């Protein structure tokens, strides 16, 4: 069949017009998508919300809350529908050097390390090299856990270690400054110099309750090296980080090529953590991971996809489900904590080292999540950002603040509460400013009173109540959630 030239011209013109229209529609769609993304980011930056409030819709900007918490720099990733929706850095990775935070800036993740360690230990189970429910001494060859009467004849299992139900000491670790002697893992576990922590030993029998223990996680670190014959950091890189695509992350001491990406950590008073800007943690499984939110998001997304049976880069669906199942209580699972928000479940972990605070959260359903990493030792900001993301992206039932009716106190009563107090070994002061009582600590917080003696702080998720001695004088205030008293200094 011969096509007439006039028909060919018409077809060509139609194709060109169709292509132009399609390109225009694609460009418009892309432009609209970019605008929606910019709007979502801006809304997230303007809708930070506290756990409790006296106003139902009280919101804060990210800038003012960074100033409030004295956070020099932070990095955020938001996950939507099993993909990274956006990533952005804010502030300074190093203040003196005027080095800004980028999406590639590396932060010390602290106890978030335990989540990746949980993946590694369950991979050993998956590979048939470890039984979660057998005595840990069956797998420890270079050191044995010294059972005593406190364990009451019960054996500690790997499941106990990973879920913090082993009844062991060693809540956390302080790390080591540049130039300090670094202990071996055996010296750490036995509490021998140069270790700066106590020996990891039984406090009560395993399986009784959940009691957070970085010491128990450090035992799992030794188990991994004894079982595999590899250095912990090498196994984690080859078997966990690389398969997950976490190409910027590592458990080892930072190499020279990574130094320029490191954020410097800062204490609550704004001073740099130490000469190097960070401490070294030989307790690798418990605290030594260096990473950024983009890399951590890859771990979260893989967990979510594996849970649905749609991916198995490291763990099968069965192993992922086991990892996210609380062992004794309703929260403590294998390297993660499970939270119920409305009708949705989330897996989460936070981390804090000298100068760094980070936290992530990921949903069981729908592929949602957030990662926030900061180079400040002040907690609180991460959850306010979580709340903002939940509001902007409509995570149903996630943000349900405690809304309180607050009262004003007469000046004579406020003056009775003024003074110095001892909080967690550090002095804090309560003073009157502009007709309100303020707690002057690492973060300056207003006292919101719900009665003449009961109050809460927007920056700390707890309820408090002033107490008096038999002579009628104020002698401190009590954290009524855990019945812990903060003594007034006489």
BELMOSUL-V30021 format. One record per backbone hydrogen bond with DSSP energy under -1.0 kcal/mol. NH is the residue of the N-H (numbers start at 1). CO is the residue of the C=O. Records with the same first field share a line. If there is no record, write none. Layout:
# BELMOSUL-V30021
NH = CO  CO
This chain:
# BELMOSUL-V30021
8 = 4
9 = 5
10 = 6
11 = 7
12 = 8
13 = 9
14 = 10
15 = 11
16 = 12
17 = 13
18 = 14
19 = 15
20 = 16
21 = 17
22 = 18
23 = 19
24 = 20
25 = 21
26 = 22
27 = 23
28 = 24
29 = 25
30 = 26
31 = 27
32 = 28
33 = 29
34 = 30
35 = 31
36 = 32
37 = 33
38 = 34
39 = 35
40 = 36
41 = 37
42 = 38
43 = 39
44 = 40
45 = 41
48 = 60
49 = 384
53 = 402
58 = 55
60 = 48
62 = 45
65 = 61
66 = 62
67 = 63
68 = 64
69 = 65
71 = 66
74 = 90
75 = 373
76 = 88
77 = 371
78 = 86
79 = 369
80 = 83
82 = 367
83 = 80
85 = 78
86 = 78
88 = 76
90 = 74
92 = 72
93 = 99
94 = 99
99 = 94
101 = 91
105 = 102
106 = 261
107 = 291
109 = 289
112 = 109
113 = 110
114 = 111
115 = 112
117 = 113
118 = 114
119 = 115
120 = 116
121 = 117
122 = 118
123 = 119
124 = 120
125 = 121
126 = 122
127 = 123
128 = 125
129 = 124
134 = 131
136 = 156
138 = 135
139 = 136
140 = 136
147 = 145
151 = 148
152 = 149
154 = 151
159 = 132
161 = 157
162 = 158
163 = 159
164 = 161
165 = 160
169 = 201
176 = 280
180 = 177
188 = 184
189 = 185
190 = 186
192 = 187
195 = 192
200 = 189
203 = 167
204 = 167
207 = 165
208 = 205
211 = 164
214 = 170  171
215 = 170
217 = 213
218 = 214
219 = 215
220 = 216
221 = 217
222 = 218
223 = 219
224 = 220
225 = 221
226 = 222
227 = 223
228 = 224
229 = 225
235 = 231
236 = 232
237 = 233
238 = 234
239 = 235
240 = 236
241 = 236
242 = 237
244 = 240
245 = 242
246 = 241
247 = 245
249 = 246
250 = 290
258 = 255
261 = 258
262 = 259
263 = 106
264 = 93
265 = 277
266 = 355
267 = 271
270 = 267
273 = 265
280 = 176
284 = 282
287 = 283
288 = 284
290 = 250
291 = 107
296 = 292
297 = 293
298 = 294
299 = 295
300 = 296
301 = 297
302 = 298
303 = 299
304 = 300
305 = 301
306 = 302
307 = 303
309 = 306
310 = 305
320 = 316
321 = 317
322 = 318
323 = 319
324 = 320
325 = 322
327 = 332
333 = 336
334 = 323
335 = 162  333
337 = 348
338 = 331
339 = 346
341 = 344
344 = 341
346 = 339
347 = 362
348 = 337
349 = 360
351 = 358
353 = 356
355 = 353
356 = 353
357 = 374
358 = 351
359 = 372
360 = 349
361 = 370
362 = 347
363 = 368
364 = 345
369 = 79
370 = 361
371 = 77
372 = 359
373 = 75
374 = 357
375 = 73
377 = 266
384 = 380
385 = 381
386 = 382
387 = 383
388 = 384
389 = 385
390 = 386
391 = 387
392 = 388
393 = 389
395 = 390
396 = 394
398 = 395
402 = 51
404 = 53
407 = 449
414 = 410
415 = 411
417 = 414
419 = 430
421 = 428
422 = 487
423 = 426
426 = 423
428 = 421
429 = 440
430 = 419
431 = 438
433 = 436
436 = 433
438 = 431
439 = 445
440 = 429
445 = 439
447 = 437
448 = 456
450 = 454
451 = 454
455 = 464
456 = 448
460 = 457
462 = 460
464 = 455
465 = 478
466 = 453
467 = 476
469 = 473
472 = 469
475 = 467
477 = 486
478 = 465
479 = 484
480 = 463  478
483 = 479
484 = 479
486 = 477
488 = 475
489 = 420
